[in-house]
Each structure stands twice: as C-alpha cells, then as structure tokens.
Amino acid sequence: MKQMDLVIDKIISADVIHHYDNHIMITSRGNVITVDCAGEVKSVRLPLSLWKQIPSFFRLPRRVMRTDKSVVLPVYVEGKLKNLIGIYQKNLYKIDWPSMTFRQTGVFQQGRVPMHQSVCQTEKGNFFLGEYSPNKKNTSVPIWKSDDNGASWKIVFEFPRDKARHIHGCFWDPFEQKVWACTGDFKGECNIVCADEDFSNVEWLGNGDQKWRTCHPIFREKYVYWGMDSPLTQSYICRLDRETRELECLTPVPGPVWYAKSLRDEWMLFACSVEKGSSIKDNYARIFITKDGIDVHNVFQAEKDVWPYLFKMGVISFASGEQDTSRFLFSSEALKGIDGKVCQCHLNV
C-alpha cells in the first residue's frame, strides 16, 4: 500500500473553520464570526449573555459551556457574496455582507446548534437544516427550510420521536436532486430519508440500526458513501448502491465517524472521533482518505487531551467549500497540541 501523508502547512487561531474556498474564509472564535472575502476582512459579534461572555474569553470555559459552537455559511447570489446564515446559541441569524449587520430570523425548538457541515443549499437556492440536541423534551424533531436566503425559516418536515432522537444533518444530492437527512442515535432512531424540496415525497432508507447511523454522506454517481457514527458497535466506511438501495459495510475504522469531506480531486476524507463507547479502540482521533471506501489510508492522528469529556470529546471537523488535496482545512477539539485551532493542510498522495 502506498504511503500517504498529511502535512499541516499553517495553524490558524480560531475555534472553528466554517467555510473555505478560493474566494472566502469564514472562521469563529467564541461568538465572534470573521469573514475574509478576497482580502476584505470583517467581523461580527453575535449576542451572548454577559454571564457567558466573561468566561468565554478563555478556551476551557468556552469548551465546557459550548460557547465556541456555531455554524456559519455563505450565501451567494449571481456569484457574489450577499449574506451569511449563522446559527448560534439556538438562534438563527441573517448577516448582511459587507456591513455585517444582522437580525434574528428564527429560534430552535431544542438544542443550540446543528452539527458542522450539516446545512445544505439546493440548486434552486433553498436551504435545509435539522435540529440537533439530546432531545430531553422527548418530542418530534424538525427540519427547517428557507427559500429566501435565510431571511425566514419554516418547518417543512418532522421526524416522529420513535424514528429520531435528533438530526445529524441535511445534505444535497446533485445526482438524484434530493435532500438527504440523517438521524440518530439508538435502536430504531438511525434513519435516512431522501426527499424532494417540499418533502412531499419522502423515501425512508434503512431499518434504524447502527449501520444507518451517519453524520455525513458523500454522493457519487453510482454510490452514496458514509462512515458509521457508532460508539456502540464496530464502525465501518459504508456504501449504498443507488440502484438497488443495498448497503455494504466496506472497511472497519477504529472509532465513530462524525465528519467527512468530498474533495474536488475525487478523494474522500473521513474523521474518527474519540468518545465513550464499547467500540472505541483507543484515545486517538484520525483522518482517513480513500477514493472507493476499500483502499483506505490513515493519514493523520492526534491524541485526546487530558480533560474529561465534560470539556468535549476529541473531534476533527472539516470546512465546507470547494477544496482539494493541495489545500483543505479542518478544526480540532480536545486534541493534544491542536485544541481550538484550525489546521491548513495538504496531502501527499
């Protein structure tokens, strides 16, 4: 097997890298969102209560209070950046560019923020996102839709509570022209639905078991790939045959896959996390690279830091946006040496 290496070229001081492409980089540190668009750098501070603001100047309190968690994505109109959609502390915001003025456009029913890379935009310009929380209210879980660039949101679909504890994300499939929504976490709750943009025609995939527990599918012409997100049983990189809808477990990995990334040069990245669970092999988060889910290479690993899971699990997440093996970016949480940092990398493949 050919040796492949991930090289970190640059470390950026930010809690999260949200988006990166040839034109724009969006990062955040606590409640401060920073946008670098073609060299024009602007920042905005989203609302945060005073009792959370003061300790949030420091990384460890941000970790334990989760005030570092946000999701931000750009909205382009006719090829130009028009505004941002931001989700922070359960509130949805429309942030105008370049003024960086903002207004609240919605409030989650439960939970503070969706998972990274979990908000999708369709070719018609519609945005979809799902709520992610422990679901202590034990209620149905909504998918929200915006058809006006994040200026307003409405619930377009709800998972019954027995079918989902929470939603891992909504993803646009350019081949079938459908929105895929993935849920978790326990028996009967791990489902994938494939739907049109009105959710009037909804196809249910899977039987609710751990093989269907995923946080980020990757779409190819013949197959849909994903990494299992299961600390309860052996996780695999899997693929779903589009024609037959049959699922194959291809290659075992040593931990749950929270995040994945499709690169322009056909490579796929899968990141294993460190968390509690009977299937966790060791104390390392890893990045795997593959083109087919079978020939898989471990190109990076970092050990969980000394702080308990109250201060976060060991997680690697990727930036949205068009990237390739010559340059891509990831965020890291609770990992030795790179916690609360963004790594700009390349791969020798």
MOJO-V179295 format. One record per run of one state. SS is the DSSP state (h for helix, s for strand, l for the rest). FROM is the first residue (numbers start at 0). LEN is the number of residues. If there is no record, write none. Layout:
ss:SS from:FROM len:LEN
ss:SS from:FROM len:LEN
This chain:
ss:l from:0 len:4
ss:s from:4 len:8
ss:l from:12 len:3
ss:s from:15 len:5
ss:l from:20 len:3
ss:s from:23 len:6
ss:l from:29 len:2
ss:s from:31 len:6
ss:l from:37 len:2
ss:s from:39 len:6
ss:l from:45 len:4
ss:h from:49 len:4
ss:l from:53 len:1
ss:h from:54 len:3
ss:l from:57 len:1
ss:h from:58 len:7
ss:l from:65 len:4
ss:s from:69 len:8
ss:l from:77 len:2
ss:s from:79 len:9
ss:l from:88 len:2
ss:s from:90 len:6
ss:l from:96 len:5
ss:s from:101 len:6
ss:l from:107 len:12
ss:s from:119 len:2
ss:l from:121 len:5
ss:s from:126 len:4
ss:l from:130 len:10
ss:s from:140 len:6
ss:l from:146 len:7
ss:s from:153 len:6
ss:l from:159 len:1
ss:h from:160 len:3
ss:l from:163 len:2
ss:s from:165 len:8
ss:l from:173 len:4
ss:s from:177 len:7
ss:l from:184 len:5
ss:s from:189 len:6
ss:l from:195 len:6
ss:s from:201 len:7
ss:l from:208 len:1
ss:h from:209 len:3
ss:l from:212 len:1
ss:s from:213 len:1
ss:l from:214 len:3
ss:s from:217 len:2
ss:l from:219 len:3
ss:s from:222 len:6
ss:l from:228 len:6
ss:s from:234 len:7
ss:l from:241 len:5
ss:s from:246 len:7
ss:l from:253 len:3
ss:s from:256 len:6
ss:l from:262 len:5
ss:s from:267 len:5
ss:l from:272 len:1
ss:s from:273 len:1
ss:l from:274 len:9
ss:s from:283 len:7
ss:l from:290 len:5
ss:s from:295 len:9
ss:l from:304 len:4
ss:h from:308 len:3
ss:l from:311 len:2
ss:s from:313 len:5
ss:l from:318 len:1
ss:s from:319 len:1
ss:l from:320 len:3
ss:s from:323 len:1
ss:l from:324 len:2
ss:s from:326 len:7
ss:l from:333 len:1
ss:s from:334 len:1
ss:l from:335 len:5
ss:s from:340 len:8
ss:l from:348 len:1
